[in-house]
Amino acid sequence: TLLLEAMQRVAGELAVEAVLVGNGPLEADLRAEAAARDLADRVRFITENLPAPAVAAEMRAAHLFCLPSVRESGGAVLLEAMACARPVTAVAFGGPAEIVDDAVGRALPDSGREAVVSGLVAVFRDVSAHPEAWRARGAEGLRRAQERYGWDAKVDAAVALYRQLLGRE
């Protein structure tokens, strides 16, 4: 609902559209809220179970990946978006606070609803005003995802940990 509120605030000024992928207990509420905010034509819901390549294609088609959740503790989906070279924005709480910075997108303040919504509005305006800078954030996100979170990085980290542990015995 934070995303929809931010979209409503810029509806007369920017052509912001959202694609919500997945289904769950909030789907009907989100559809109703999109309609109530006069955003039904700007929000596309994909509720079928998409294979991973189709989800990645949806991410690559976006200008920005938003995770405005205040309950997200991990943030693996942010890494997936970064691996698709998309800039990301998320609430700076839990895992997302460790993943998102100005080099790859924008961390939104975790100081309440208004801060998140206003932060999203500012991000939408900035993406529109500076698309090249946001494309560069996407490229940096891809580089970082590969360097820090790809399989080679995971194997290197595991080997380093085992060497450290063996060195202590």
Secondary structure, 3 states (H helix, E strand, C coil): CHHHHHHHHHCCCCCCCEEEECCCCCHHHHHHHHHHCCCHHHEEEECCCCCHHHHHHHHHCCCCEEECCCCCCCCHHHHHHHHCCCCEEEECCCHHHHHCCCCCEEEECCCCHHHHHHHHHHHHHHHHHCHHHHHHHHHHHHHHHHHHHCHHHHHHHHHHHHHHHHHHC
